[in-house]
């Protein structure tokens, strides 16, 4: 090309970009995966909650809400499945968090090979730096739960020692440390993760050539310790004095009124205590626990609003697929120490930097309304998560409620489909080794997703098999999962698992139990400890 023509071509190209910002955007969608920690199924306004979550509700109203989406009942197995699209048992992350994750091609490595800038912020819950899994940038908590106000090993001036279970490792790109001590007295994990995510996105937008991006934003909240800024806690003063049943019934009524659920979601018998049987002191304490928990969710929603505002201001919002989900159901676990067992820092107020307070089983049962049980169970209360999908240029008929079952295993093949990327864990373009399904057709209309095989779950004492309408599930507290007695549920008619049909359909039980035994025999192997 002659110099004069080349100069004219460059001038016209620059002018086009200045006139039409869309010309500068990647044609393939940006991806934002937002994963929260220990959120109950009914903890968002769009899913029936009294907790105001206007930013997430707005995404749901202009996108899709899933009622039958599933994680893996526990933090680190869920995260392994989400990242890889493989069962946790396939990547050595089924039993213990601190084992090396093996044979792990991730969504980051697949999208990076397709030209994506890959970013991760927040909780990983493993021993690896996510940089080794295909992320260009990573900043966050490499380990499990940590103090939200001060994850460091020492007290800051004017504060008590931070409540903590153990020393945690944080990574800042290639540098990892177990002595991270935020100097800012206003540090709060949810705020910091959003700040870092926006920083990474701002940097990505400034790079040339322009790349589409994957942002995996893994918040710690509302996982314990129950801690939130005072301004958010004050919003909910007195709101939970009426007790468990009142809140649960109101949530269920809102779900029915808004059309989120139908008659196939029966409200099971409550697992929480009768409020009037609690002493006045217990009621005050329980009220405060839920108040702080609600404040954590409120703060989450505020920060997601900040992220959305950044995407909108940068002309990125319309071509960004946002997926929001939780790694398991609300948690009934207590973190206790000493004799007699008490919460870490029990002399400090609930919600403060010095106290590791937990939600407990009563409020966890409310948070998972209408499902039964909690985190660590393969029943719906443990594995059902809200899923909100939002993508203005990619979702047709927004506002739909999707009842088609989906799983964390489906995220990797779905992202391959919507981005045109290929799976980096097998032959070019081959996804046959991924057990999940491509859910991208659901972005356009309600369809039935055909699965060539059942979906299996196993964590500690629980296990399940889901094949179409049928779910086989068991839980053996204190024993291995295989010691449990199978129960069978028709998930078309009984999505909350209230009627065990095992005695009525022995052939179905035998078929699904046999499928589980074969799957378990294939993948059950001792986890390999890290050096």
C-alpha positions in Angstrom: 0.0 0.0 0.0 1.3 3.5 -0.9 2.3 5.7 2.0 -0.4 8.2 1.3 -3.1 5.6 1.1 -1.8 3.9 4.3 -2.0 7.2 6.1 -5.5 7.8 4.9 -6.5 4.3 6.0 -5.1 4.9 9.5 -6.9 8.2 9.8 -10.3 6.7 8.8 -9.8 3.7 11.2 -9.1 6.1 14.1 -12.1 8.2 13.2 -14.3 5.2 13.1 -13.3 4.2 16.5 -13.8 7.7 17.9 -17.3 7.9 16.3 -18.4 4.4 17.1 -17.2 3.0 20.4 -18.8 -0.3 19.5 -16.2 -0.8 16.9 -13.5 -0.9 19.6 -15.3 -3.6 21.6 -14.4 -7.3 21.2 -17.0 -9.2 19.1 -16.8 -12.1 21.5 -18.4 -11.5 24.9 -16.6 -10.5 28.0 -17.2 -13.0 30.9 -17.7 -12.1 34.6 -18.2 -15.1 36.9 -19.2 -13.9 40.4 -19.0 -16.6 43.0 -20.1 -15.9 46.6 -19.5 -18.1 49.6 -22.2 -20.0 51.7 -25.1 -18.0 50.4 -28.5 -19.5 51.1 -30.9 -20.1 48.1 -33.5 -17.6 49.3 -31.0 -14.9 50.5 -31.5 -12.5 47.5 -34.5 -10.3 46.8 -35.0 -11.9 43.4 -35.2 -15.3 45.3 -37.7 -14.2 47.9 -35.5 -12.5 50.6 -36.4 -9.5 52.7 -32.8 -8.4 52.3 -32.7 -5.7 49.7 -30.4 -6.6 46.8 -31.5 -4.1 44.1 -28.4 -4.6 42.0 -28.6 -8.3 41.7 -32.4 -8.1 41.4 -31.9 -5.7 38.4 -29.6 -8.2 36.7 -32.1 -11.0 37.3 -35.0 -8.9 36.0 -33.1 -8.2 32.8 -31.6 -11.6 32.5 -32.4 -15.2 33.7 -33.1 -16.8 37.1 -32.4 -20.5 37.5 -34.3 -22.5 40.1 -32.5 -25.8 39.6 -28.8 -25.0 39.4 -26.4 -27.0 41.5 -22.9 -26.7 43.1 -21.0 -29.5 45.0 -22.1 -28.8 48.6 -18.7 -27.7 49.9 -16.4 -24.8 49.1 -13.3 -26.3 47.6 -15.0 -29.2 45.6 -17.4 -26.7 44.1 -14.5 -24.3 43.1 -12.6 -27.2 41.5 -15.6 -28.2 39.4 -16.3 -24.6 38.4 -12.8 -23.9 37.3 -12.2 -27.2 35.4 -15.6 -28.5 34.3 -14.6 -31.8 35.8 -15.7 -33.7 38.9 -13.6 -32.8 41.9 -12.8 -36.5 42.1 -11.1 -36.2 38.7 -8.7 -33.5 39.8 -7.7 -34.6 43.2 -9.9 -32.0 45.0 -12.7 -34.1 46.3 -11.7 -34.8 49.9 -9.1 -32.2 51.0 -8.5 -28.6 49.9 -4.7 -28.7 50.4 -3.8 -31.3 47.9 -2.4 -30.5 44.4 -5.2 -30.1 41.8 -4.2 -32.4 38.9 -5.1 -32.8 35.3 -6.7 -29.5 35.4 -7.3 -27.6 32.2 -9.4 -24.6 33.4 -11.8 -22.1 32.0 -9.0 -19.6 32.2 -6.6 -21.7 30.1 -9.3 -22.4 27.5 -10.3 -18.7 27.2 -6.7 -17.5 27.3 -5.8 -19.7 24.3 -8.7 -18.0 22.5 -7.3 -14.5 23.1 -8.9 -13.6 26.4 -7.3 -11.6 29.1 -7.9 -13.8 32.2 -8.3 -12.2 35.6 -9.1 -13.6 39.1 -9.8 -11.9 42.3 -10.8 -13.4 45.7 -10.9 -16.7 47.4 -9.3 -19.8 45.6 -9.3 -22.3 48.5 -6.3 -24.5 47.4 -2.6 -24.7 47.5 -1.9 -23.4 44.0 -1.5 -19.8 42.9 -4.2 -19.4 40.2 -1.6 -17.9 38.0 -0.5 -21.5 37.3 -4.0 -22.3 36.0 -4.0 -19.8 33.2 -4.9 -16.5 34.9 -2.9 -13.5 33.7 -3.6 -11.6 37.0 -4.6 -12.9 40.4 -5.0 -11.1 43.7 -6.7 -12.6 46.7 -7.0 -15.3 49.4 -5.4 -18.5 48.2 -6.7 -20.4 51.2 -10.1 -20.9 52.8 -12.0 -18.6 55.2 -10.4 -15.6 56.8 -11.2 -12.6 58.9 -13.1 -10.0 56.7 -11.8 -7.0 58.5 -8.2 -8.0 59.3 -6.9 -11.3 57.7 -3.5 -10.6 59.1 -1.7 -12.3 62.0 -1.5 -9.3 64.3 -3.8 -6.7 65.8 -3.8 -3.3 64.3 -3.6 -0.2 66.6 -6.7 0.2 68.7 -8.2 -3.2 67.8 -8.2 -6.6 69.5 -6.4 -9.5 67.8 -8.3 -10.6 64.7 -10.3 -13.8 65.2 -8.8 -16.5 62.9 -8.8 -20.2 62.5 -5.2 -20.4 61.2 -2.7 -18.4 59.2 -3.8 -17.8 55.7 -1.9 -17.3 52.4 -2.6 -14.4 50.1 -1.2 -14.0 46.6 -0.5 -10.9 44.6 0.2 -12.2 41.1 3.3 -14.3 41.5 4.0 -13.3 45.1 2.4 -15.2 47.9 2.6 -14.5 51.6 1.1 -15.7 54.9 1.8 -12.4 56.6 -0.5 -10.1 54.6 -1.7 -7.4 57.0 -4.0 -4.7 55.4 -2.8 -1.4 56.8 -6.1 0.3 56.1 -8.3 0.2 59.2 -11.3 0.4 56.8 -10.3 -2.8 55.0 -13.2 -5.2 54.3 -12.8 -8.2 52.1 -15.9 -7.5 49.9 -14.8 -3.9 49.2 -11.2 -4.8 48.6 -12.1 -7.6 46.1 -14.3 -5.2 44.1 -11.5 -2.5 44.2 -9.0 -5.0 42.8 -11.4 -6.3 40.2 -12.1 -2.8 38.9 -8.3 -2.1 38.9 -7.7 -5.2 36.8 -10.5 -4.3 34.4 -9.3 -0.7 34.0 -5.8 -2.0 33.2 -7.2 -4.4 30.7 -9.2 -1.7 28.9 -6.0 0.3 28.5 -4.1 -2.4 26.8 -3.6 -2.6 23.1 -4.7 -4.5 21.2 -8.1 -4.7 23.0 -8.9 -8.1 24.3 -12.1 -9.6 25.6 -11.7 -10.6 29.3 -12.7 -13.3 31.7 -13.1 -12.0 35.3 -13.6 -14.6 38.0 -14.6 -12.7 41.1 -14.8 -15.0 44.1 -16.1 -13.2 47.2 -15.6 -14.6 50.7 -19.0 -13.3 52.0 -21.3 -14.3 53.5 -19.1 -17.1 54.8 -18.3 -16.8 58.5 -16.9 -15.0 60.5 -20.1 -12.9 60.5 -18.6 -9.4 60.0 -19.9 -6.4 58.2 -19.4 -2.6 58.3 -21.5 -0.9 61.0 -23.5 1.2 58.5 -24.8 -2.0 56.8 -25.5 -3.7 60.2 -27.6 -0.8 61.4 -29.9 -1.1 58.4 -31.3 -4.3 59.8 -31.7 -3.4 63.4 -34.7 -5.2 64.9 -35.7 -6.8 61.6 -35.2 -10.4 62.8 -36.9 -10.2 66.2 -39.9 -12.1 64.9 -37.8 -15.2 64.6 -37.2 -18.1 62.1 -40.7 -19.2 61.1 -41.9 -15.7 60.3 -39.0 -14.9 58.0 -39.1 -18.3 56.3 -42.9 -18.1 55.6 -42.6 -14.6 54.3 -39.8 -15.6 51.9 -41.8 -18.6 50.7 -44.9 -16.4 50.1 -42.8 -13.9 48.0 -41.4 -16.8 45.9 -45.0 -18.0 45.2 -46.3 -14.5 44.5 -43.6 -13.6 42.1 -43.9 -16.9 40.2 -40.4 -18.0 41.1 -41.7 -21.4 42.4 -44.9 -23.4 41.9 -46.7 -26.3 43.6 -43.7 -28.6 42.9 -41.8 -26.6 45.6 -43.6 -27.7 48.7 -42.6 -26.1 52.0 -41.0 -28.9 54.1 -41.4 -29.2 57.9 -39.1 -26.7 59.6 -35.7 -27.8 60.9 -35.3 -24.6 63.0 -36.4 -24.3 66.6 -39.6 -22.7 67.8 -38.7 -19.1 68.5 -40.8 -18.9 71.7 -38.8 -21.7 73.3 -35.6 -19.7 73.2 -34.7 -17.5 76.2 -34.7 -13.8 75.8 -30.9 -13.8 75.7 -30.8 -16.5 73.0 -33.4 -14.5 70.9 -31.2 -11.4 71.2 -28.1 -13.3 70.1 -29.9 -15.1 67.3 -31.4 -11.8 66.1 -27.9 -10.2 65.9 -26.4 -13.2 64.0 -29.0 -12.8 61.3 -28.7 -9.0 61.3 -25.0 -9.2 60.6 -25.4 -12.0 58.0 -28.0 -9.8 56.2 -25.6 -6.9 56.3 -22.9 -8.9 54.6 -25.3 -9.7 51.7 -26.3 -6.1 51.6 -22.7 -5.1 51.3 -22.2 -7.7 48.6 -25.0 -6.2 46.5 -23.6 -2.7 46.9 -20.2 -3.8 45.6 -21.8 -5.7 42.7 -23.5 -2.4 41.9 -20.1 -0.7 41.8 -18.8 -3.3 39.4 -21.8 -2.9 37.1 -21.4 0.8 37.1 -17.8 0.5 36.0 -18.9 -1.9 33.1 -21.6 0.6 32.1 -19.3 3.6 32.2 -16.8 1.8 30.0 -19.3 0.7 27.4 -18.7 -2.9 28.4 -21.9 -3.9 30.0 -24.0 -4.9 27.0 -21.5 -7.4 25.7 -20.6 -8.9 29.0 -22.1 -12.2 30.2 -22.4 -12.0 34.0 -23.0 -15.2 35.9 -23.7 -15.0 39.7 -23.8 -18.1 41.9 -22.9 -19.6 45.3 -20.4 -22.4 46.1 -22.9 -24.2 48.4 -26.0 -23.6 50.5 -26.1 -21.7 53.7 -23.9 -23.2 56.4 -25.0 -24.8 59.6 -21.4 -25.3 60.8 -20.1 -23.8 64.0 -16.4 -22.8 64.4 -15.7 -23.7 68.0 -12.6 -24.1 70.1 -11.6 -24.9 73.7 -13.3 -26.6 76.6 -16.1 -26.0 76.8 -16.3 -25.3 73.1 -16.9 -21.7 72.3 -16.6 -19.4 69.3 -13.2 -17.9 68.7 -13.1 -14.6 70.4 -16.4 -15.3 72.2 -15.8 -12.4 74.6 -16.0 -9.9 71.7 -19.2 -8.7 70.1 -20.8 -10.7 67.2 -19.8 -8.8 64.0 -16.5 -7.4 65.3 -13.0 -8.1 64.2 -12.2 -10.0 67.3 -15.1 -12.6 67.0 -15.5 -15.6 64.7 -19.3 -15.9 64.8 -21.3 -18.3 62.7 -24.8 -18.3 61.4 -25.8 -21.7 62.9 -28.3 -24.3 61.7 -31.5 -22.4 62.6 -30.9 -19.4 60.4 -29.2 -21.6 57.8 -32.5 -23.5 57.4 -34.3 -20.2 56.9 -31.7 -19.0 54.4 -32.1 -22.2 52.3 -35.9 -21.9 52.1 -37.7 -23.9 50.7 -35.0 -26.6 50.5 -34.0 -29.0 53.2 -30.7 -29.2 55.0 -27.5 -27.1 54.4 -23.9 -27.0 53.2 -22.2 -30.4 53.3 -25.5 -32.2 52.2 -26.2 -33.5 48.8 -29.8 -32.7 49.4 -31.1 -29.5 47.7 -30.3 -27.3 50.7 -26.7 -28.1 50.3 -26.3 -28.1 46.5 -28.9 -25.7 45.1 -27.6 -22.2 44.3 -29.2 -19.2 42.8 -27.9 -18.6 39.3 -28.5 -15.2 37.7 -27.4 -14.8 34.1 -27.3 -11.4 32.5 -26.1 -10.5 28.9 -28.0 -7.8 27.1 -26.8 -8.7 23.6 -26.9 -12.4 24.1 -30.0 -13.3 26.2 -33.3 -13.5 24.4 -36.6 -13.1 26.2 -35.0 -11.6 29.4 -36.9 -12.0 32.7 -37.4 -15.7 32.2 -37.3 -18.2 35.1 -35.5 -21.3 34.1 -36.4 -24.6 35.7 -34.0 -26.7 33.6 -31.4 -28.4 35.8 -27.8 -27.2 35.6 -24.6 -27.8 37.3 -21.2 -26.2 38.0 -19.8 -28.8 35.6 -21.8 -27.1 32.8 -20.0 -23.7 33.1 -16.9 -24.7 31.2 -18.6 -26.2 28.1 -21.1 -23.3 28.2 -18.4 -20.7 28.1 -16.6 -22.6 25.3 -19.9 -22.4 23.3 -20.5 -18.7 23.8 -16.9 -17.6 23.2 -15.9 -20.0 20.4 -13.0 -21.2 22.5 -11.8 -24.8 22.4 -11.1 -27.0 25.4 -7.4 -27.0 26.2 -7.6 -30.3 28.1 -8.1 -32.5 25.1 -7.9 -32.6 21.3 -8.6 -29.3 19.6 -12.3 -28.6 19.9 -13.1 -31.8 21.7 -15.2 -31.5 24.9 -16.2 -35.2 25.1 -14.2 -35.6 28.3 -16.2 -32.9 30.1 -19.1 -34.4 31.9 -21.2 -31.3 31.9 -23.5 -29.9 29.2 -23.6 -26.7 27.1 -26.4 -24.6 28.6 -26.0 -21.8 26.0 -29.3 -22.8 24.2 -31.1 -21.7 27.4 -29.9 -18.1 26.8 -32.2 -18.0 23.8 -35.3 -20.0 24.9 -36.5 -22.7 27.3 -35.3 -26.0 26.1 -34.6 -29.5 27.5 -30.8 -30.1 27.8 -30.0 -33.6 26.8 -27.4 -35.3 28.9 -25.7 -38.5 27.9 -25.1 -39.5 31.5 -26.4 -38.8 35.0 -24.8 -36.2 37.2 -23.1 -37.4 40.4 -22.3 -35.7 43.7 -20.2 -36.9 46.6 -18.8 -35.1 49.5 -17.8 -36.6 52.9 -21.1 -38.1 54.3 -23.4 -37.3 51.3 -23.9 -38.6 47.8 -26.5 -38.3 45.0 -27.3 -39.2 41.4 -29.5 -37.1 39.2 -30.9 -38.5 36.0 -33.7 -36.5 34.4 -36.6 -36.2 36.8 -35.1 -38.7 39.3 -32.7 -37.9 42.2 -31.2 -40.6 44.4 -29.6 -39.2 47.5 -28.3 -40.3 50.9 -26.6 -38.8 54.0 -24.8 -40.8 56.7 -23.7 -38.4 59.4 -20.4 -39.4 60.9 -19.9 -42.2 58.4 -18.7 -42.4 54.8 -21.2 -41.5 52.2 -21.5 -45.1 51.0 -23.0 -46.1 54.3 -26.1 -44.0 53.7 -29.5 -45.4 52.8 -30.8 -44.2 49.4 -33.9 -42.1 49.1 -35.5 -41.4 45.8 -37.3 -38.2 44.8 -39.3 -37.2 41.7 -37.8 -33.8 41.0 -40.5 -32.8 38.6 -43.2 -33.0 41.2 -41.2 -32.7 44.4 -38.3 -30.3 44.0 -37.9 -29.9 47.8 -37.4 -33.6 48.4 -40.3 -34.2 50.8 -41.7 -37.6 49.5 -39.3 -40.6 49.4 -40.4 -42.9 46.6 -37.6 -45.5 47.0 -40.0 -48.2 48.2 -42.3 -47.6 45.2 -39.7 -47.7 42.5 -37.1 -50.3 43.4 -36.0 -50.8 39.7 -35.1 -47.0 39.4 -33.2 -47.1 42.7 -31.3 -50.2 41.5 -30.4 -48.5 38.2 -29.3 -45.3 39.6 -27.4 -46.9 42.5 -25.6 -49.1 40.0 -24.6 -46.1 38.0 -23.3 -44.4 41.2 -21.3 -47.5 42.1 -19.6 -47.6 38.7 -18.9 -43.9 38.8 -17.5 -44.1 42.4 -15.4 -47.1 41.5 -13.9 -45.2 38.6 -13.0 -42.0 40.5 -12.7 -43.0 44.1 -9.1 -42.9 45.0 -7.2 -41.4 48.0 -6.3 -37.8 47.7 -2.6 -37.2 47.1 -1.3 -34.9 49.8 0.9 -32.0 48.9 4.5 -32.0 49.9 
